[in-house]
Amino acid sequence: MKKKATTLSDLARAADVSVSTVSRIATGSASVSPEIEKRVRNIASSLGIELCTTCKSRTVAFLLSNRPMLHPYHSRVLCGAEAYCALQGYKLLFISLSYPLNAGRRELHLPQLTGSRRAVCGYIISGTNSPGLLDFLNRKTVPFAVLGNNVVGDWRSQDYNVVWDDDVQGTYDAIRYLQVLGHQAIWFVGNCQLPWFSRCYAGYSRAMLEASLAPRLEDVGLENMEEVGYLATKSILGRNDSASAIFTGSTTAAYGTYRALKDAGLRIPDDISVAAVGECEPAMLDPPLTTAREFPEQTGRNLARLLLNSLANPDLGPQQTVIPTQLVKRESCGQPSGARPPRPETGAQLHESSTGTRANGGVHDL
């Protein structure tokens, strides 16, 4: 079992001061007696926590990790975060970062900016990240909020400010919709070594098992999403396994699935239905793709909101927010041949449950 990272709350308890006092020492935002500051800094050093000195910046850094380019999804997260920061009087600085995902915090060599609270006041962490980076920033007492869907490996999400896209529920809703249409031989296509595919597969498996259907996984260990969809679909077709529908863990993988089905002379949805998680403009694929739609701009706004809340309220504990998905039914899904028509009331109930409505206006905190 991994040891829990030392937090500002732990330091405050050890030094017998409030969390806000520790935060003031770390940021230099208000005067603290020299005796208290010395005691806190000595205890911080013994606990392996590095306290920064001053922070008068109103610049937030958007850290995009381990992405060769600004992916369309992350660019929309960035736009949402920037819009929220601007409304609050903050600027947003974009930083691209590449590091080994298996590196521990002591092995990380990060931009000098990440160690300085003078330049930026906090971080929005996007892209693909490891627990090592989160531990590094936490021990530097750098405020941050992280996109939880893309953190690789075991980590204690409850220790951090995290925003999640509810891809698990979105996938579940999409699979239930396919089942209502009459599909049983539904395949999941993806690379489950990557956390977002693994999360989607969890939602898929739950929907299949609840319907007393065996999950069918075609797992391709590549990072190129379109190749994952193409090769996985070709493999399913090549084995002559029964398949009436294919669900991909990303819309980019669905591009590959479409290409493989076209190569095989199969029609969508007449021969095989296709659905995915994510968002795809209807004109991008023919026929238009059914999706569990995500809302990246809303994800970005909430990442910025959690970070700025932490800056304004140092005693505030870690916050977690889930952004619902919406099932968007398009022409890529139809009934399998020989299936009974779906009951209207079942379809209506499913549509209502899949719109992502929550008691707190669609976005809910955990």
PyMOL commands that set and color helices and strands:
alter all, ss='L'
color gray80, all
select helices_A, chain A and resi 8-15+19-27+34-47+72-87+105-107+112-115+131-139+148-150+157-159+167-181+195-210+225-238+251-263+282-284+296-312+344-353
alter helices_A, ss='H'
color red, helices_A
select strands_A, chain A and resi 59-65+91-97+122-127+144-147+161-165+186-190+216-219+245-248+273-277+290-293+320-323+326-328+364-365
alter strands_A, ss='S'
color yellow, strands_A
deselect
rebuild
show_as cartoon
